[in-house]
Amino acid sequence: MPTRILPAVGDADAVRSLITLLSQLPDAEPVAPVTDSTQLIDTLARLAAESVDELPEVVVVHERIGPVPALELIREVALRFPAAGVILVTSDASPGLFQAAMDYGARGLVALPLGYEELASRVQAVAQWSAGVRRHLGSGGDVFTGAGGTVVTVSGAKGGVGTTLTAIQLALAAQASGRTTALVDMDLQTGDVAAYLDVQFRRSVVDLAAVGDISPRVLADAVFRHDTGLALLLAPGEGERGEDVTDRATRQIVRALRSRYEVVVIDCGAQLGGAGAAAVEMADTALLVTTPDVVAVRGAKRAVRMWDRLQIRKAEETTVVVNRHTRSTEIQPPLIRKITGTAVAATAIPAHFKELQAVVDAGRVHELENRSTVKQALWGLAGELGLVKAAEGARKGGRPRGDRGPVSFRRRRDGGG
């Protein structure tokens, strides 16, 4: 059976050179190359959704791939698609880089300029390793986790628009439908998830920030198991410690959570930092919560434009959620869609704070009554976003539907753009 090889190369000249050599290898079947990290992950996820056997045996990652750095991309591929072996093509063949590549999950390294013998030897070795992994997983592919869980970020157009409440209720809806769910408080300086859920905790997301490789045991030690079944990864009690959570640490934390939970909901708050930017970049769905008033909608537009300038997320890839909606307000969802240039969720959250006041003041928002129109709308939104299982979504009135890696936020922020 021919060895399928997927090249991931951003440079056109390098693509031609690599494809020419790969085509000369015995029993090799190069497939259409991908030109950036996002396209690579999307391609592998699509193939994995069909079957592990549809994945290419070998993925060749060029050092100049982007926007995610090559080593970070290799780690993500190795974590999410363990049946595909990765080879790094690089001009730096030093022992230090070789060791780093192996630590990040690569199965081989080929030095530039490319040579036929070295490339053939690495491809053959990695293809054999991949075949062994697939035999171990079995034809059914039950052990293979594919693309991992769904990651949803919830950000606020400004403070006080209901970001945390929205994130909590979306997570509760997913958990109640039978999906393993993690709720992350990435509002690092002013996070209130713990206060809303009446939680006393010792560990926080900061405890994972300095960990080089987050194992399942390390992750379990940092997570707080709530009475509702939610796995909580909370913001630090001392806001200044939030600076320890870098964009790189955030990407590693999100990957670890994605590999362990079916749904990961991240409360990013209203202030954008490196950690929040990385989370929004990696999300399958990025929500931006606003209220239907001039100040909040202006804030939503400002946030969307900033995300686009920093290459975090395009407007059309963002979904605005309208909270505290009434039919009498002059600013309705279609107008918000036009102003922001984003999609707007079909489910609007009604303005009934009296339903919420008692549970918010008590820090028990997970005990909000089922008859609450706010809860019904938020759980309906979870169904619309596909976060709940089909049966639960139908019962709640939802309509289910179907890494990014960094363009370093800190680099763009400091370097202009």
C-alpha positions as CSV (number, residue, x, y, z in Angstrom):
1,M,0.0,0.0,0.0
2,P,1.5,3.4,-0.9
3,T,2.5,5.8,1.8
4,R,0.4,8.9,1.8
5,I,2.5,12.0,2.6
6,L,0.9,15.4,3.4
7,P,3.3,18.3,3.0
8,A,2.7,21.5,5.1
9,V,4.8,24.2,3.5
10,G,4.1,27.9,3.3
11,D,6.8,28.8,0.7
12,A,5.9,28.2,-2.9
13,D,9.5,27.3,-4.0
14,A,9.9,25.0,-1.1
15,V,6.6,23.3,-2.0
16,R,7.8,22.5,-5.5
17,S,11.1,21.2,-4.3
18,L,9.6,19.0,-1.7
19,I,6.9,17.6,-3.9
20,T,9.4,16.7,-6.6
21,L,11.5,14.7,-4.2
22,L,8.5,13.1,-2.5
23,S,7.2,12.0,-5.9
24,Q,10.5,10.1,-6.5
25,L,10.3,8.1,-3.4
26,P,9.3,4.4,-3.8
27,D,5.7,3.6,-2.9
28,A,5.1,7.3,-2.0
29,E,1.8,9.1,-2.7
30,P,2.1,12.8,-2.0
31,V,-1.2,14.5,-1.5
32,A,-2.2,18.1,-2.2
33,P,0.0,20.3,0.0
34,V,-1.4,22.7,2.6
35,T,0.0,26.2,3.0
36,D,-0.6,27.1,6.6
37,S,-1.2,25.6,10.0
38,T,-4.9,26.2,10.1
39,Q,-5.4,24.4,6.8
40,L,-3.3,21.5,8.0
41,I,-5.3,21.0,11.2
42,D,-8.6,21.4,9.4
43,T,-7.6,18.9,6.7
44,L,-6.5,16.3,9.3
45,A,-9.7,16.9,11.4
46,R,-11.8,16.3,8.3
47,L,-10.0,13.1,7.4
48,A,-10.1,11.9,11.1
49,A,-13.8,12.4,11.3
50,E,-14.2,9.8,8.5
51,S,-11.8,7.3,9.9
52,V,-8.3,7.0,11.3
53,D,-7.4,5.1,8.1
54,E,-8.1,8.2,6.1
55,L,-5.3,10.1,7.7
56,P,-1.9,10.3,5.8
57,E,0.8,8.1,7.3
58,V,3.3,10.9,7.2
59,V,3.0,14.7,7.6
60,V,6.0,16.8,6.5
61,V,6.1,20.2,8.3
62,H,8.4,22.9,6.9
63,E,10.1,25.2,9.4
64,R,8.6,28.3,7.7
65,I,5.0,27.2,8.1
66,G,2.7,29.7,9.8
67,P,1.0,31.3,11.5
68,V,1.6,28.7,14.2
69,P,5.4,28.1,14.8
70,A,6.5,24.7,13.4
71,L,7.2,23.1,16.8
72,E,3.9,24.2,18.3
73,L,2.1,22.9,15.2
74,I,3.9,19.5,15.6
75,R,2.8,19.3,19.2
76,E,-0.8,19.9,18.2
77,V,-0.7,17.3,15.4
78,A,0.9,14.7,17.6
79,L,-1.7,15.3,20.4
80,R,-4.8,15.4,18.2
81,F,-3.8,12.9,15.5
82,P,-1.5,10.4,17.1
83,A,-1.7,7.9,14.1
84,A,0.0,10.4,11.8
85,G,3.8,10.6,12.0
86,V,5.4,14.1,11.7
87,I,8.7,15.0,10.0
88,L,10.2,18.4,10.5
89,V,12.1,19.9,7.6
90,T,14.6,22.6,8.9
91,S,17.8,24.3,8.1
92,D,18.9,23.9,11.7
93,A,19.9,20.3,12.2
94,S,21.6,20.9,15.6
95,P,21.2,18.4,18.4
96,G,19.3,21.0,20.4
97,L,16.6,21.4,17.8
98,F,16.5,17.7,17.1
99,Q,15.8,17.0,20.8
100,A,13.2,19.8,20.9
101,A,11.4,18.4,17.9
102,M,11.3,15.0,19.5
103,D,10.0,16.5,22.7
104,Y,7.2,18.2,20.8
105,G,6.2,14.9,19.1
106,A,8.0,14.8,15.8
107,R,9.1,11.3,14.6
108,G,11.9,12.5,12.4
109,L,13.9,15.5,11.2
110,V,15.3,16.2,7.7
111,A,17.9,19.0,7.1
112,L,17.8,21.6,4.4
113,P,18.8,21.5,1.6
114,L,16.8,18.3,1.0
115,G,18.6,15.2,0.0
116,Y,16.9,12.1,-1.5
117,E,18.5,9.5,0.7
118,E,17.9,11.2,4.0
119,L,14.3,12.1,3.1
120,A,13.6,8.5,1.8
121,S,15.0,7.0,5.0
122,R,13.0,9.3,7.3
123,V,9.7,8.8,5.4
124,Q,10.1,5.0,5.4
125,A,10.8,4.9,9.2
126,V,7.9,7.2,10.1
127,A,5.5,5.3,7.8
128,Q,6.4,2.0,9.5
129,W,5.9,3.6,12.9
130,S,2.5,5.0,11.8
131,A,1.4,1.6,10.5
132,G,2.3,0.1,13.9
133,V,0.3,2.7,15.8
134,R,-2.7,2.0,13.6
135,R,-2.5,-1.7,14.2
136,H,-2.4,-1.0,17.9
137,L,-5.5,1.3,17.7
138,G,-7.3,-1.3,15.6
139,S,-9.5,-0.9,12.5
140,G,-12.4,0.4,14.5
141,G,-10.3,3.4,15.7
142,D,-12.1,3.4,19.1
143,V,-9.0,4.7,20.9
144,F,-8.3,7.4,18.5
145,T,-9.7,10.8,19.7
146,G,-9.6,12.5,16.3
147,A,-10.1,16.3,16.4
148,G,-10.7,16.3,20.2
149,G,-13.4,18.3,22.0
150,T,-15.2,21.4,21.0
151,V,-13.7,24.7,22.3
152,V,-16.0,27.7,22.7
153,T,-14.8,31.1,24.0
154,V,-17.1,33.6,25.5
155,S,-15.9,37.3,25.4
156,G,-17.6,40.5,26.4
157,A,-18.0,43.6,24.3
158,K,-17.5,45.4,27.6
159,G,-17.7,44.7,31.3
160,G,-21.1,43.8,32.8
161,V,-22.8,42.4,29.6
162,G,-23.3,38.9,31.1
163,T,-20.2,37.1,29.8
164,T,-19.6,34.9,32.8
165,L,-23.3,34.0,33.2
166,T,-23.4,33.0,29.5
167,A,-20.3,30.9,29.8
168,I,-21.5,29.1,32.9
169,Q,-25.0,28.3,31.5
170,L,-23.6,27.0,28.2
171,A,-21.2,24.7,30.1
172,L,-24.1,23.5,32.4
173,A,-26.3,22.8,29.4
174,A,-23.5,20.7,27.7
175,Q,-22.8,18.8,31.0
176,A,-26.5,18.1,31.6
177,S,-26.9,16.6,28.1
178,G,-24.3,14.0,29.0
179,R,-21.1,15.5,27.5
180,T,-18.0,15.8,29.6
181,T,-17.5,19.5,30.0
182,A,-14.8,21.8,31.3
183,L,-15.4,25.5,32.2
184,V,-12.3,27.7,32.2
185,D,-12.0,31.1,33.7
186,M,-9.5,32.9,31.5
187,D,-10.6,36.4,32.8
188,L,-7.3,36.3,34.8
189,Q,-7.5,39.5,36.8
190,T,-11.2,39.8,37.5
191,G,-12.6,36.3,37.0
192,D,-15.9,35.5,38.9
193,V,-16.7,31.9,37.9
194,A,-15.8,30.7,41.4
195,A,-18.0,33.3,43.0
196,Y,-20.9,32.5,40.7
197,L,-20.7,28.8,41.6
198,D,-19.9,29.1,45.3
199,V,-16.5,27.5,45.0
200,Q,-13.6,27.6,47.4
201,F,-10.4,26.5,45.6
202,R,-6.7,26.3,46.0
203,R,-5.4,25.6,42.5
204,S,-6.0,27.7,39.4
205,V,-5.0,28.0,35.8
206,V,-1.7,29.6,37.0
207,D,-0.6,26.2,38.4
208,L,-0.5,24.8,34.8
209,A,1.2,27.8,33.3
210,A,4.7,26.7,34.2
211,V,4.2,23.0,33.4
212,G,6.2,21.9,30.4
213,D,4.0,18.9,29.5
214,I,0.5,18.7,31.0
215,S,-0.2,15.0,31.7
216,P,-3.8,13.8,32.5
217,R,-2.8,13.5,36.2
218,V,-1.4,17.1,36.3
219,L,-4.5,18.4,34.7
220,A,-6.7,16.5,37.1
221,D,-4.9,17.9,40.1
222,A,-5.5,21.5,38.8
223,V,-9.2,21.0,38.0
224,F,-12.0,21.5,40.6
225,R,-14.8,19.0,40.2
226,H,-18.1,20.9,40.9
227,D,-21.3,19.3,42.2
228,T,-22.9,19.7,38.8
229,G,-20.2,17.5,37.2
230,L,-18.4,20.4,35.6
231,A,-14.6,20.4,35.6
232,L,-13.6,23.9,36.6
233,L,-10.2,25.5,35.9
234,L,-10.4,28.8,37.7
235,A,-8.7,32.2,37.5
236,P,-6.2,33.0,40.3
237,G,-7.4,34.6,43.5
238,E,-4.7,37.2,43.1
239,G,-5.2,39.0,39.8
240,E,-1.6,39.9,39.4
241,R,-0.6,36.3,39.1
242,G,-2.6,36.2,35.8
243,E,0.5,37.6,34.1
244,D,2.1,34.2,34.5
245,V,-0.3,32.7,32.0
246,T,1.3,33.4,28.7
247,D,-0.2,32.9,25.3
248,R,2.0,29.8,24.8
249,A,0.9,28.4,28.2
250,T,-2.7,29.0,27.2
251,R,-2.4,27.1,24.0
252,Q,-0.9,24.1,25.8
253,I,-3.7,24.2,28.5
254,V,-6.4,24.4,25.8
255,R,-4.9,21.5,23.9
256,A,-4.8,19.4,27.1
257,L,-8.4,20.2,27.9
258,R,-9.5,19.5,24.4
259,S,-8.0,16.1,24.5
260,R,-9.8,15.2,27.8
261,Y,-13.3,16.8,27.5
262,E,-16.0,16.8,24.8
263,V,-16.8,20.4,25.4
264,V,-14.5,23.2,26.7
265,V,-16.1,26.6,27.5
266,I,-13.7,29.4,28.2
267,D,-14.8,32.7,29.8
268,C,-12.3,35.3,28.4
269,G,-13.9,38.4,30.0
270,A,-13.9,41.8,28.4
271,Q,-10.2,42.6,28.5
272,L,-8.0,41.1,25.8
273,G,-4.6,39.9,26.9
274,G,-2.2,37.4,25.4
275,A,-3.9,34.4,27.1
276,G,-7.4,35.4,25.9
277,A,-6.1,36.1,22.4
278,A,-4.6,32.7,22.2
279,A,-7.8,31.1,23.4
280,V,-10.0,33.0,20.9
281,E,-7.6,32.0,18.1
282,M,-7.9,28.3,19.0
283,A,-11.6,28.2,19.5
284,D,-14.0,26.3,17.3
285,T,-16.6,28.9,18.1
286,A,-15.8,32.4,19.4
287,L,-18.8,34.2,21.0
288,L,-18.9,37.9,21.7
289,V,-21.6,38.9,24.2
290,T,-23.2,42.4,23.9
291,T,-26.3,44.1,25.2
292,P,-28.5,46.1,22.7
293,D,-27.3,49.5,23.7
294,V,-25.1,52.0,21.9
295,V,-22.1,51.7,24.3
296,A,-22.0,47.9,24.3
297,V,-22.5,47.6,20.5
298,R,-19.8,50.1,19.9
299,G,-17.6,48.0,22.2
300,A,-18.4,44.9,20.2
301,K,-17.5,46.6,16.9
302,R,-14.2,47.8,18.5
303,A,-13.4,44.3,19.7
304,V,-14.1,42.7,16.3
305,R,-11.9,45.2,14.5
306,M,-9.1,44.7,17.0
307,W,-9.3,40.9,16.6
308,D,-9.0,41.3,12.9
309,R,-6.1,43.8,13.0
310,L,-4.2,41.4,15.3
311,Q,-5.1,38.4,13.1
312,I,-6.8,36.7,16.0
313,R,-10.1,36.1,14.3
314,K,-12.0,37.5,11.4
315,A,-15.4,39.2,11.8
316,E,-17.2,36.5,9.8
317,E,-15.8,33.8,12.1
318,T,-17.2,35.5,15.2
319,T,-20.7,35.1,16.6
320,V,-22.4,37.9,18.6
321,V,-24.8,36.9,21.3
322,V,-27.4,39.6,22.2
323,N,-28.1,39.6,25.9
324,R,-30.9,41.5,27.8
325,H,-32.9,41.7,24.6
326,T,-36.4,43.3,24.4
327,R,-38.6,43.8,21.4
328,S,-39.0,47.5,22.3
329,T,-35.3,48.4,22.1
330,E,-34.3,50.4,19.0
331,I,-31.1,48.3,18.5
332,Q,-32.2,44.8,17.3
333,P,-30.0,41.8,16.3
334,P,-30.1,42.5,12.5
335,L,-28.7,46.0,13.1
336,I,-26.0,44.6,15.3
337,R,-25.1,42.2,12.6
338,K,-24.8,45.0,10.1
339,I,-22.7,47.2,12.5
340,T,-20.3,44.5,13.6
341,G,-20.0,42.5,10.4
342,T,-20.3,39.3,12.4
343,A,-22.9,36.5,12.6
344,V,-25.5,37.0,15.3
345,A,-26.9,34.0,17.2
346,A,-30.5,33.3,16.3
347,T,-31.2,32.9,20.1
348,A,-31.3,36.2,21.9
349,I,-31.3,36.2,25.7
350,P,-34.2,38.1,27.2
351,A,-33.9,40.9,29.8
352,H,-35.2,39.4,33.0
353,F,-32.7,40.1,35.7
354,K,-35.2,39.5,38.5
355,E,-35.0,35.8,37.6
356,L,-31.3,35.9,38.2
357,Q,-30.9,38.2,41.2
358,A,-31.4,35.7,44.0
359,V,-29.0,33.1,42.6
360,V,-26.4,35.6,41.5
361,D,-26.4,37.2,45.0
362,A,-26.1,33.8,46.6
363,G,-23.4,32.7,44.2
364,R,-25.5,29.7,43.1
365,V,-26.3,30.4,39.4
366,H,-26.2,26.7,38.8
367,E,-29.5,26.5,40.8
368,L,-31.3,28.8,38.4
369,E,-34.8,27.4,38.0
370,N,-35.7,25.5,34.8
371,R,-38.7,27.8,34.2
372,S,-36.4,30.8,34.0
373,T,-36.7,32.4,30.5
374,V,-33.1,33.4,30.7
375,K,-32.0,29.8,31.4
376,Q,-34.2,28.5,28.7
377,A,-32.7,30.9,26.2
378,L,-29.1,30.2,27.2
379,W,-29.7,26.4,27.0
380,G,-31.4,26.9,23.7
381,L,-28.3,28.8,22.6
382,A,-26.2,25.8,23.6
383,G,-28.3,23.7,21.3
384,E,-27.9,26.2,18.5
385,L,-24.2,26.0,18.9
386,G,-24.2,22.2,18.9
387,L,-22.9,21.9,22.5
388,V,-25.6,19.5,23.7
389,K,-26.5,16.1,22.4
390,A,-29.3,16.0,19.8
391,A,-32.0,14.7,22.1
392,E,-31.2,17.3,24.8
393,G,-31.1,20.1,22.2
394,A,-34.5,19.1,20.8
395,R,-36.0,19.0,24.3
396,K,-34.7,22.4,25.1
397,G,-35.7,23.9,21.7
398,G,-32.2,24.2,20.4
399,R,-31.1,23.6,16.8
400,P,-27.7,21.8,16.9
401,R,-25.2,22.4,14.1
402,G,-22.0,21.6,13.5
403,D,-5.1,26.0,16.4
404,R,-5.6,28.0,15.5
405,G,-2.3,28.6,16.7
406,P,-0.9,31.9,17.6
407,V,0.0,34.8,15.6
408,S,1.8,36.0,18.6
409,F,-0.5,38.5,20.3
410,R,2.4,40.0,22.2
411,R,4.5,40.4,19.0
412,R,1.7,42.1,17.1
413,R,0.8,44.3,20.1
414,D,4.4,45.4,20.6
415,G,5.4,45.6,16.9
416,G,2.4,47.5,15.6
417,G,-0.1,46.4,13.0
